[in-house]
Amino acid sequence: MREAGPAPKFWIMTTMRKALIGLTISIVALGLFAVWVLRGDKAQFDLDKTTGPKPQLAEAAPQWFPTIGIAKPIGWADGAAPVAAQGLTVTRFADKLDHPRTLTVLPNGDVLAAETNGPKESGPGGITGLVMGYLMSAAGAGEASPNKIVVLRDTNGDGVADQRFVMSNPGLDSPFGMVLREGRLYVGNHNGVVSWPFTPGQTTLEGKPEKLMDLPGGGNHWARNLLASPDGTRLYVTVGSASNIGERGLGIEKGRAAIYEYDFTKHSSRTYAEGLRNPNGLDWNPRSGELWTTVNERDMLGSDLVPDYLTNVPLGAQYGWPWAYWKKNIDWRVTDPMPEYLLEYVRKPEYGLGAHVAALGLAFARGGNLMGERFASGAFVARHGSWNRKPLSGYDVVFVRFDNNGNALPMPPVPVLTGFLTKENTAHGRPTWVTFAKDGALLVSDDTGGVIWRVVAPGATPAAAITEIAATPPPPAPKANTKYIVRPSTTSDLLNPPR
């Protein structure tokens, strides 16, 4: 009888060999899967094709995992700057700031810069939240919010802020929009609008703020911009959605994807417009007197969808989110039922700004600006830059031309500042906000670069004031005691039907 000698050893070696083969196959499969996922969807259209009043809309390509395209921030070397359009120059108004986003210019010339980021609890959970957290961190937007407002002052008029004062207060909670009105500074926190007593020249925020109104807090889109009406009697507030397309249920979207109007006279607020996934920039069209906004549209329909946009916003307007985009295009991924007749009253946006460009700051050209005749009639827009498109889009400041009636012209936007993005797809910075300094220069905040840029056309004379188009007067009221007599027509087919 033979003894069983090497059999157990042979069995162990065979088992280990099979395990190694299985592990190798698994690693290769996971690698191929990762390559397939990270490859993403490549854009079929040039970016300009997705701009203008009638942007080209690709066929929807729903994704369960987003296309990933992140520009790693590398900052600006000393003396480096973006590339200004021909006839313009760009210099540093201020630098070494901590994530500056919104800008507000005070009557005395001081510039307020909000150093801010999203609250800790913002964004979705699960795998989507992990991916978004990684992507935002990689793009330089994952740090804790500084929760500060910096006063920047140019005391000698040389175009450089030579004084700065940091204003901190426990009442600042992811501050964004800022408005000075009747001796108070109103600030849009992620969860409400608050205010402090404030006089231009002041460099501190003292005491507990007064709350004007509560807002839905956090979410995917936490920024709350503010704009006062020209007469100062109303305040407009943007609130973005908590998700991409309501995928976590519309219950958490209550009060979101909207612009609010607060009436200081009545001490009450109302929803001014809805269906705006993530409205950001706000400004008044100087020719038409209309409220305009920039809006970030939905993701994960491919690199060519959906174009962000610039549009006027009439009272009661509905722009379709989450069920529809660009008026008549249904997003079939949305599982909640669409309101009856929605498509009959959804408005079409006025102007496409490009797919996934992340349009943020908005400033219309006005009298007194120093940008030259080429930029005399239209709107400046900061395109913060994409994180889910191949190739990358945005990372620039552009100018949308308008006619003398206050309408966007059917042509692509004009580059104003470029060079934020390198050939290696790294980013020196990301333009965020635009506004005009008291001297007429265009100021551009660069949050990841930590810089406020100043743009002018050397030698330009201050632009002439733009006169608002006079409103068409209503027809006169009928005179009192007027009688109207209606007689049937003797030739009507209703009375004399044809035989």
Rosetta blueprint (number, residue, H / E / L):
1 M L
2 R L
3 E L
4 A L
5 G L
6 P L
7 A H
8 P H
9 K H
10 F H
11 W H
12 I H
13 M H
14 T H
15 T H
16 M H
17 R H
18 K H
19 A H
20 L H
21 I H
22 G H
23 L H
24 T H
25 I H
26 S H
27 I H
28 V H
29 A H
30 L H
31 G H
32 L H
33 F H
34 A H
35 V H
36 W H
37 V H
38 L H
39 R H
40 G L
41 D L
42 K E
43 A L
44 Q L
45 F L
46 D L
47 L H
48 D H
49 K H
50 T H
51 T E
52 G E
53 P L
54 K L
55 P L
56 Q L
57 L L
58 A L
59 E L
60 A L
61 A L
62 P L
63 Q L
64 W L
65 F L
66 P L
67 T L
68 I L
69 G L
70 I L
71 A L
72 K E
73 P E
74 I L
75 G L
76 W L
77 A L
78 D L
79 G L
80 A L
81 A L
82 P L
83 V E
84 A E
85 A L
86 Q L
87 G L
88 L L
89 T E
90 V E
91 T E
92 R E
93 F E
94 A E
95 D L
96 K L
97 L L
98 D L
99 H L
100 P E
101 R E
102 T E
103 L E
104 T E
105 V E
106 L L
107 P L
108 N L
109 G L
110 D L
111 V E
112 L E
113 A E
114 A E
115 E E
116 T L
117 N L
118 G L
119 P L
120 K L
121 E L
122 S L
123 G L
124 P L
125 G L
126 G H
127 I H
128 T H
129 G H
130 L H
131 V H
132 M H
133 G H
134 Y H
135 L H
136 M H
137 S H
138 A H
139 A L
140 G L
141 A L
142 G L
143 E L
144 A L
145 S L
146 P L
147 N L
148 K E
149 I E
150 V E
151 V E
152 L E
153 R E
154 D L
155 T L
156 N L
157 G L
158 D L
159 G L
160 V L
161 A L
162 D L
163 Q E
164 R E
165 F E
166 V E
167 M E
168 S E
169 N L
170 P L
171 G L
172 L L
173 D L
174 S L
175 P L
176 F L
177 G L
178 M E
179 V E
180 L E
181 R E
182 E L
183 G L
184 R E
185 L E
186 Y E
187 V E
188 G E
189 N E
190 H L
191 N L
192 G E
193 V E
194 V E
195 S E
196 W E
197 P E
198 F L
199 T L
200 P L
201 G L
202 Q L
203 T L
204 T L
205 L L
206 E L
207 G L
208 K L
209 P L
210 E E
211 K E
212 L E
213 M E
214 D E
215 L L
216 P L
217 G L
218 G L
219 G L
220 N L
221 H L
222 W L
223 A L
224 R L
225 N L
226 L E
227 L E
228 A E
229 S L
230 P L
231 D L
232 G L
233 T L
234 R E
235 L E
236 Y E
237 V E
238 T E
239 V E
240 G L
241 S L
242 A L
243 S L
244 N L
245 I L
246 G L
247 E L
248 R L
249 G L
250 L H
251 G H
252 I H
253 E H
254 K L
255 G L
256 R L
257 A L
258 A E
259 I E
260 Y E
261 E E
262 Y E
263 D E
264 F L
265 T L
266 K L
267 H L
268 S E
269 S E
270 R E
271 T E
272 Y E
273 A E
274 E E
275 G L
276 L L
277 R L
278 N L
279 P E
280 N E
281 G E
282 L E
283 D E
284 W E
285 N L
286 P L
287 R L
288 S L
289 G L
290 E L
291 L E
292 W E
293 T E
294 T E
295 V E
296 N L
297 E L
298 R L
299 D L
300 M L
301 L L
302 G L
303 S L
304 D L
305 L L
306 V L
307 P E
308 D E
309 Y E
310 L E
311 T E
312 N E
313 V L
314 P L
315 L L
316 G L
317 A E
318 Q E
319 Y L
320 G L
321 W L
322 P L
323 W L
324 A E
325 Y E
326 W L
327 K L
328 K L
329 N E
330 I E
331 D L
332 W L
333 R L
334 V L
335 T L
336 D L
337 P L
338 M L
339 P L
340 E L
341 Y L
342 L H
343 L H
344 E H
345 Y H
346 V L
347 R L
348 K L
349 P L
350 E L
351 Y E
352 G E
353 L E
354 G E
355 A E
356 H L
357 V L
358 A L
359 A E
360 L E
361 G E
362 L E
363 A E
364 F E
365 A L
366 R L
367 G L
368 G L
369 N L
370 L L
371 M L
372 G L
373 E H
374 R H
375 F H
376 A L
377 S L
378 G E
379 A E
380 F E
381 V E
382 A E
383 R E
384 H L
385 G L
386 S L
387 W L
388 N L
389 R L
390 K E
391 P L
392 L L
393 S L
394 G L
395 Y L
396 D E
397 V E
398 V E
399 F E
400 V E
401 R E
402 F E
403 D L
404 N L
405 N L
406 G L
407 N L
408 A E
409 L L
410 P L
411 M L
412 P L
413 P L
414 V E
415 P E
416 V E
417 L E
418 T E
419 G L
420 F L
421 L E
422 T L
423 K L
424 E L
425 N L
426 T E
427 A E
428 H L
429 G L
430 R L
431 P E
432 T E
433 W E
434 V E
435 T E
436 F E
437 A L
438 K L
439 D L
440 G L
441 A L
442 L E
443 L E
444 V E
445 S E
446 D E
447 D L
448 T L
449 G L
450 G L
451 V E
452 I E
453 W E
454 R E
455 V E
456 V E
457 A L
458 P L
459 G L
460 A L
461 T L
462 P L
463 A L
464 A L
465 A L
466 I L
467 T L
468 E L
469 I L
470 A L
471 A L
472 T L
473 P L
474 P L
475 P L
476 P L
477 A L
478 P L
479 K L
480 A L
481 N L
482 T L
483 K L
484 Y L
485 I L
486 V L
487 R L
488 P L
489 S L
490 T L
491 T L
492 S L
493 D L
494 L L
495 L L
496 N L
497 P L
498 P L
499 R L
